[in-house]
Amino acid sequence: MTKFKHALMLSLLATGTAISTPAAATLIDTGEPTSGASYSMVSTQSLAGLFTLSERTLITSVQGFIGSNFNANGSIAIYSGGVNPDFGSLLFSANYAIFSTAFAAGPVPGSWQGVFGVNQILAAGQYWAVFGSDSPNGRMFIGAPNPFSQYAAQIPGGWNQLGSQAALGVRIDGIARPVVNPPGAVPEPGTWAMMLIGFGAIGGTLRAR
């Protein structure tokens, strides 16, 4: 019986390895801003950066390099690409808590803050990551070493293009080319092969007994 259990565990381990989901990784990172200058995020002004995906991607988190003198509420949204977010379609939005960075160590009083567990699949193309806050103390610092080609600020009159000079810090994690098997989907050939190897090992053990 011990050999049977051992063979069964090897089979399950092999099968699980074949169908496991890759870990999320940082796919887009402008780098941490080095300038103390910043743009405010308030109820009447949102900030956005235009990013590009070269392949189908499962987005798992979106973060901005954000500073605030007090705890506040923030929001992050993803829009399809266009001249500005108003020309695109809203694909994802969520709220999150902005934590005070008033006493943060380092030359720039900010930190990476944002939304996790996004679970949004995007095709290859351009998208806007939009950041907002309900507090006048919320702000995003500029001076990221690898800025996007385009940033924009939403004001009561509409969106203003900021070019790449704004250089806001944005970090996006995800999984490139995610494998999504809907319920009832037929396993891939590699999965079948691992399953057959495992079952063969179980059968061999039983015959030996």
C-alpha positions as CSV (number, residue, x, y, z in Angstrom):
1,M,0.0,0.0,0.0
2,T,2.9,2.4,0.7
3,K,4.2,1.9,-2.8
4,F,0.7,2.6,-4.2
5,K,0.4,5.8,-2.3
6,H,3.9,6.9,-3.4
7,A,3.0,6.3,-7.0
8,L,-0.3,8.1,-6.7
9,M,1.4,11.2,-5.1
10,L,4.0,11.2,-8.0
11,S,1.1,11.1,-10.5
12,L,-0.8,14.0,-8.9
13,L,2.4,16.0,-8.6
14,A,3.2,15.5,-12.2
15,T,-0.3,16.4,-13.3
16,G,-0.4,19.5,-11.1
17,T,2.9,20.7,-12.4
18,A,1.7,20.4,-16.0
19,I,-1.4,22.5,-15.5
20,S,-0.1,25.0,-12.9
21,T,-0.5,28.7,-13.6
22,P,2.7,30.8,-14.1
23,A,3.5,33.3,-11.4
24,A,2.8,37.0,-12.1
25,A,5.8,39.2,-12.8
26,T,6.4,42.9,-13.3
27,L,5.7,43.5,-17.0
28,I,5.7,47.3,-17.1
29,D,7.8,49.5,-14.8
30,T,8.7,53.1,-15.4
31,G,11.0,53.0,-12.4
32,E,10.8,54.9,-9.1
33,P,10.6,58.7,-9.6
34,T,13.5,60.7,-8.4
35,S,12.0,64.2,-8.4
36,G,10.2,65.8,-5.4
37,A,7.9,67.5,-7.9
38,S,4.4,66.0,-8.3
39,Y,0.9,66.3,-9.8
40,S,-2.1,66.3,-7.4
41,M,-4.8,63.7,-7.6
42,V,-8.1,65.2,-6.4
43,S,-11.8,64.7,-7.1
44,T,-11.6,67.1,-10.1
45,Q,-8.2,65.9,-11.4
46,S,-7.1,62.4,-12.4
47,L,-3.7,61.4,-13.9
48,A,-3.2,58.8,-16.6
49,G,-0.3,57.1,-18.4
50,L,-0.5,55.4,-21.8
51,F,1.2,51.9,-21.8
52,T,1.6,49.3,-24.5
53,L,1.2,45.5,-24.3
54,S,3.0,43.5,-27.1
55,E,0.9,40.4,-26.4
56,R,-2.2,39.0,-24.7
57,T,-1.7,39.6,-20.9
58,L,-3.5,38.9,-17.7
59,I,-3.1,42.0,-15.5
60,T,-2.9,41.2,-11.8
61,S,-1.9,44.5,-10.2
62,V,-1.6,48.2,-11.1
63,Q,0.4,50.6,-8.9
64,G,1.5,54.2,-9.0
65,F,4.3,55.9,-7.0
66,I,2.0,57.9,-4.7
67,G,2.5,60.2,-1.8
68,S,0.0,61.7,0.7
69,N,0.1,63.6,3.9
70,F,-2.9,61.7,5.2
71,N,-4.6,58.4,4.6
72,A,-7.1,58.7,1.7
73,N,-9.2,56.8,-0.8
74,G,-7.8,56.2,-4.3
75,S,-9.1,54.8,-7.5
76,I,-7.4,53.1,-10.5
77,A,-9.0,52.4,-13.9
78,I,-7.9,50.9,-17.2
79,Y,-9.2,52.3,-20.5
80,S,-8.6,51.1,-24.0
81,G,-6.2,53.3,-25.9
82,G,-7.0,56.5,-27.7
83,V,-6.1,60.2,-27.7
84,N,-7.0,60.2,-24.0
85,P,-9.2,57.9,-21.8
86,D,-12.4,59.7,-22.9
87,F,-11.8,58.2,-26.4
88,G,-11.4,54.7,-25.1
89,S,-13.7,52.2,-23.2
90,L,-13.6,51.6,-19.5
91,L,-12.3,48.0,-19.0
92,F,-11.6,47.9,-15.3
93,S,-11.9,50.1,-12.2
94,A,-11.4,49.6,-8.5
95,N,-10.9,51.6,-5.3
96,Y,-8.1,51.2,-2.8
97,A,-6.7,52.8,0.4
98,I,-3.9,55.3,0.0
99,F,-1.6,55.3,3.0
100,S,0.2,58.3,4.4
101,T,3.8,58.7,3.2
102,A,4.4,62.0,5.0
103,F,7.3,60.5,7.0
104,A,8.6,58.1,4.3
105,A,12.4,57.7,4.3
106,G,14.3,58.7,1.2
107,P,14.5,61.7,-1.1
108,V,10.9,61.3,-2.5
109,P,8.1,60.9,0.2
110,G,6.1,58.3,-1.7
111,S,5.7,54.6,-2.2
112,W,4.2,52.1,-4.6
113,Q,0.5,51.8,-3.9
114,G,-2.4,50.5,-5.9
115,V,-4.8,47.7,-6.7
116,F,-4.0,44.0,-6.5
117,G,-6.0,41.0,-7.6
118,V,-7.1,42.8,-10.8
119,N,-7.5,39.6,-12.9
120,Q,-8.2,41.5,-16.2
121,I,-7.1,40.0,-19.5
122,L,-6.0,42.5,-22.2
123,A,-5.2,41.9,-25.8
124,A,-2.0,43.4,-27.3
125,G,-2.4,47.1,-27.8
126,Q,-2.4,50.5,-26.0
127,Y,-4.2,51.3,-22.8
128,W,-4.5,54.1,-20.3
129,A,-3.9,53.5,-16.6
130,V,-5.9,56.2,-14.7
131,F,-5.2,57.3,-11.1
132,G,-7.5,59.4,-8.9
133,S,-8.1,60.3,-5.3
134,D,-10.7,61.9,-3.1
135,S,-8.1,63.8,-1.1
136,P,-6.2,67.0,-2.1
137,N,-3.2,65.5,-0.4
138,G,-2.9,62.6,-2.8
139,R,-0.2,63.1,-5.5
140,M,2.0,61.3,-8.0
141,F,5.6,62.2,-8.3
142,I,7.5,62.8,-11.5
143,G,11.0,61.9,-12.7
144,A,10.6,58.2,-13.5
145,P,13.7,57.0,-15.4
146,N,11.7,55.0,-18.0
147,P,8.6,57.1,-18.6
148,F,5.7,56.3,-20.9
149,S,5.6,58.2,-24.2
150,Q,2.3,60.0,-23.2
151,Y,0.7,61.1,-19.9
152,A,-2.5,63.1,-19.4
153,A,-4.3,65.1,-16.7
154,Q,-8.0,65.3,-16.4
155,I,-9.3,68.7,-15.3
156,P,-12.9,70.1,-15.3
157,G,-12.5,71.2,-18.9
158,G,-11.3,67.8,-20.2
159,W,-8.0,66.0,-20.6
160,N,-4.7,67.8,-21.1
161,Q,-1.8,66.0,-22.8
162,L,1.4,66.1,-20.7
163,G,3.7,64.3,-23.1
164,S,6.5,62.2,-21.6
165,Q,7.8,65.0,-19.4
166,A,5.4,64.2,-16.6
167,A,7.2,60.9,-16.1
168,L,4.9,59.5,-13.5
169,G,5.8,56.3,-11.8
170,V,3.6,53.3,-12.9
171,R,4.2,49.6,-12.3
172,I,2.0,46.8,-13.7
173,D,2.2,43.1,-12.9
174,G,0.7,40.3,-14.8
175,I,1.1,37.1,-16.8
176,A,2.0,37.2,-20.5
177,R,0.2,34.8,-22.8
178,P,-2.0,33.4,-20.0
179,V,-3.4,29.9,-20.5
180,V,-7.1,30.0,-19.7
181,N,-8.9,26.6,-19.7
182,P,-12.7,27.1,-19.4
183,P,-14.7,24.6,-17.3
184,G,-14.9,21.3,-19.2
185,A,-12.1,22.1,-21.6
186,V,-10.0,19.2,-23.0
187,P,-6.6,19.1,-21.3
188,E,-3.6,20.0,-23.4
189,P,-1.4,17.2,-24.9
190,G,1.3,17.8,-22.4
191,T,-1.2,17.4,-19.5
192,W,-2.5,14.1,-21.0
193,A,1.1,12.8,-21.3
194,M,1.9,13.5,-17.7
195,M,-1.4,12.0,-16.5
196,L,-0.8,8.8,-18.5
197,I,2.8,8.5,-17.1
198,G,1.4,8.8,-13.6
199,F,-1.4,6.2,-14.2
200,G,1.2,3.9,-15.8
201,A,3.3,4.1,-12.7
202,I,0.3,3.2,-10.5
203,G,-0.5,0.2,-12.8
204,G,3.0,-1.0,-12.7
205,T,3.0,-0.9,-8.9
206,L,-0.2,-2.8,-8.7
207,R,1.1,-5.5,-11.1
208,A,4.3,-5.8,-9.0
209,R,2.1,-6.5,-5.9
